[in-house]
Amino acid sequence: MRRGTGVTVKEIAAFLNLSEGRVRVIINEHGIESTGSEWKAKLYDLRSVLRVTGARDRAARLN
C-alpha cells in the first residue's frame, strides 16, 4: 500500500486516457511539484493535474 495521496504518471495517463509523454508535458508546463516517490517513480497530486488539464488536452488524444 502506498503512503500519501500521490499517483504516478502512468496512473494519471490511464485515468485521463492520455499518453505518459503528454502527461509529463502538462506537469512540466504547469510546474506541478512531485509529492514524493515510490521506488523510482515520482508521485504527483492528481487534483493538481486535473485542475490544469483542460478538455483540449483530453481531446488531443482522440485526433
Z-matrix of the N, CA and C atoms (Angstrom, degrees):
N
C 1 1.452
C 2 1.525 1 108.74
N 3 1.302 2 115.51 1 138.75
C 4 1.455 3 122.77 2 -177.46
C 5 1.520 4 110.48 3 -84.70
N 6 1.316 5 116.32 4 139.55
C 7 1.468 6 120.83 5 174.01
C 8 1.514 7 109.01 6 -87.50
N 9 1.310 8 117.04 7 147.90
C 10 1.458 9 120.32 8 178.25
C 11 1.518 10 112.28 9 86.17
N 12 1.317 11 114.74 10 -168.95
C 13 1.459 12 119.65 11 -174.92
C 14 1.519 13 112.68 12 -118.89
N 15 1.296 14 118.62 13 10.17
C 16 1.456 15 120.86 14 -176.05
C 17 1.514 16 113.42 15 -79.57
N 18 1.327 17 114.76 16 156.90
C 19 1.457 18 122.05 17 175.23
C 20 1.523 19 108.16 18 -129.58
N 21 1.317 20 116.33 19 155.69
C 22 1.461 21 120.97 20 -178.39
C 23 1.523 22 110.74 21 -81.82
N 24 1.329 23 115.63 22 165.49
C 25 1.464 24 121.37 23 177.17
C 26 1.526 25 109.61 24 -59.71
N 27 1.314 26 116.61 25 -39.64
C 28 1.470 27 120.89 26 -179.97
C 29 1.527 28 111.05 27 -61.59
N 30 1.319 29 117.13 28 -41.92
C 31 1.465 30 121.18 29 179.00
C 32 1.527 31 111.44 30 -67.96
N 33 1.332 32 116.86 31 -39.94
C 34 1.465 33 120.63 32 177.69
C 35 1.527 34 109.79 33 -63.79
N 36 1.334 35 116.54 34 -43.66
C 37 1.464 36 120.97 35 179.99
C 38 1.526 37 111.29 36 -60.58
N 39 1.317 38 116.86 37 -42.34
C 40 1.464 39 120.37 38 178.71
C 41 1.523 40 110.87 39 -66.08
N 42 1.318 41 117.55 40 -40.10
C 43 1.462 42 122.04 41 -178.90
C 44 1.528 43 111.37 42 -65.73
N 45 1.343 44 116.94 43 -41.23
C 46 1.461 45 121.50 44 -177.18
C 47 1.528 46 113.35 45 -92.32
N 48 1.324 47 117.09 46 -4.56
C 49 1.466 48 122.38 47 -176.60
C 50 1.531 49 110.80 48 58.82
N 51 1.329 50 115.50 49 44.56
C 52 1.456 51 122.92 50 176.36
C 53 1.517 52 108.59 51 -119.14
N 54 1.325 53 116.68 52 164.94
C 55 1.458 54 119.39 53 174.43
C 56 1.531 55 108.86 54 -75.48
N 57 1.319 56 115.65 55 156.16
C 58 1.465 57 119.84 56 178.42
C 59 1.526 58 110.44 57 -62.48
N 60 1.324 59 116.82 58 -36.48
C 61 1.462 60 120.67 59 178.33
C 62 1.519 61 112.20 60 -62.47
N 63 1.331 62 116.94 61 -41.85
C 64 1.472 63 120.81 62 179.18
C 65 1.522 64 110.51 63 -64.90
N 66 1.333 65 116.87 64 -38.54
C 67 1.468 66 120.40 65 178.38
C 68 1.526 67 109.67 66 -64.19
N 69 1.333 68 117.34 67 -41.29
C 70 1.467 69 120.33 68 178.17
C 71 1.527 70 111.15 69 -62.83
N 72 1.342 71 116.80 70 -39.61
C 73 1.467 72 120.95 71 177.95
C 74 1.525 73 109.81 72 -61.88
N 75 1.327 74 117.44 73 -45.49
C 76 1.467 75 121.62 74 179.31
C 77 1.526 76 110.22 75 -60.51
N 78 1.326 77 116.61 76 -44.78
C 79 1.467 78 121.25 77 -179.87
C 80 1.528 79 110.41 78 -61.71
N 81 1.328 80 116.82 79 -45.01
C 82 1.468 81 120.45 80 -179.26
C 83 1.522 82 112.39 81 -69.75
N 84 1.342 83 117.35 82 -41.49
C 85 1.470 84 120.87 83 -179.52
C 86 1.524 85 111.96 84 -60.50
N 87 1.310 86 116.49 85 -36.67
C 88 1.460 87 120.80 86 -175.07
C 89 1.529 88 113.03 87 -100.24
N 90 1.325 89 117.10 88 1.92
C 91 1.458 90 121.16 89 175.50
C 92 1.517 91 114.37 90 63.99
N 93 1.320 92 117.18 91 37.03
C 94 1.462 93 120.93 92 179.95
C 95 1.526 94 108.62 93 -75.62
N 96 1.312 95 115.72 94 124.49
C 97 1.465 96 121.96 95 -178.46
C 98 1.524 97 110.59 96 -81.62
N 99 1.323 98 116.32 97 146.55
C 100 1.463 99 119.14 98 175.54
C 101 1.526 100 109.10 99 -73.70
N 102 1.320 101 115.53 100 149.90
C 103 1.462 102 120.89 101 -178.68
C 104 1.519 103 111.87 102 -98.85
N 105 1.312 104 116.52 103 3.38
C 106 1.452 105 121.22 104 -179.43
C 107 1.514 106 109.14 105 150.43
N 108 1.324 107 116.11 106 -161.65
C 109 1.458 108 119.15 107 177.35
C 110 1.518 109 109.72 108 -151.43
N 111 1.301 110 113.14 109 154.33
C 112 1.457 111 120.85 110 174.95
C 113 1.516 112 105.83 111 -127.55
N 114 1.299 113 116.84 112 116.20
C 115 1.455 114 123.43 113 -170.16
C 116 1.514 115 107.46 114 55.49
N 117 1.316 116 119.37 115 -116.74
C 118 1.464 117 120.47 116 -179.75
C 119 1.525 118 112.40 117 -101.35
N 120 1.314 119 117.70 118 -7.36
C 121 1.468 120 121.43 119 -176.49
C 122 1.523 121 110.91 120 -86.23
N 123 1.324 122 115.55 121 130.26
C 124 1.469 123 119.63 122 174.96
C 125 1.519 124 109.01 123 -76.14
N 126 1.318 125 115.19 124 147.71
C 127 1.458 126 121.11 125 178.15
C 128 1.521 127 109.18 126 -109.06
N 129 1.333 128 115.75 127 142.04
C 130 1.462 129 121.91 128 -179.74
C 131 1.520 130 109.30 129 -127.95
N 132 1.323 131 115.23 130 153.67
C 133 1.453 132 121.08 131 177.46
C 134 1.528 133 108.33 132 -76.58
N 135 1.327 134 117.26 133 118.15
C 136 1.459 135 121.65 134 -177.02
C 137 1.522 136 111.58 135 -60.80
N 138 1.311 137 117.36 136 -38.44
C 139 1.474 138 120.15 137 -179.80
C 140 1.521 139 111.74 138 -61.56
N 141 1.315 140 117.20 139 -38.88
C 142 1.468 141 120.65 140 178.69
C 143 1.523 142 111.00 141 -63.60
N 144 1.318 143 116.34 142 -41.19
C 145 1.463 144 120.32 143 179.55
C 146 1.526 145 110.35 144 -68.31
N 147 1.326 146 117.20 145 -43.18
C 148 1.465 147 120.62 146 179.89
C 149 1.523 148 111.43 147 -63.53
N 150 1.326 149 116.47 148 -35.22
C 151 1.465 150 121.21 149 -178.90
C 152 1.530 151 111.58 150 -62.35
N 153 1.324 152 117.55 151 -34.59
C 154 1.465 153 120.80 152 -176.79
C 155 1.529 154 113.41 153 -100.15
N 156 1.322 155 117.48 154 -7.35
C 157 1.459 156 121.05 155 -179.89
C 158 1.516 157 109.19 156 -90.15
N 159 1.308 158 115.48 157 116.04
C 160 1.459 159 120.23 158 -178.23
C 161 1.518 160 112.44 159 -96.55
N 162 1.314 161 115.16 160 176.80
C 163 1.465 162 121.40 161 178.53
C 164 1.527 163 110.72 162 -62.17
N 165 1.330 164 117.00 163 -32.43
C 166 1.466 165 120.79 164 179.21
C 167 1.527 166 110.85 165 -61.74
N 168 1.335 167 117.23 166 -41.11
C 169 1.462 168 121.10 167 178.73
C 170 1.521 169 110.78 168 -63.96
N 171 1.316 170 116.11 169 -42.20
C 172 1.462 171 119.94 170 -179.46
C 173 1.526 172 111.39 171 -71.80
N 174 1.333 173 118.11 172 -34.35
C 175 1.461 174 122.00 173 -179.94
C 176 1.530 175 111.46 174 -72.41
N 177 1.314 176 117.87 175 -26.15
C 178 1.460 177 121.45 176 -179.35
C 179 1.518 178 110.85 177 -60.40
N 180 1.306 179 117.16 178 -29.32
C 181 1.461 180 121.45 179 -179.90
C 182 1.534 181 111.01 180 -68.69
N 183 1.314 182 117.35 181 -29.49
C 184 1.458 183 121.55 182 -175.76
C 185 1.522 184 112.55 183 -78.62
N 186 1.324 185 117.89 184 -20.79
C 187 1.476 186 121.01 185 -177.32
C 188 1.493 187 112.25 186 -87.89
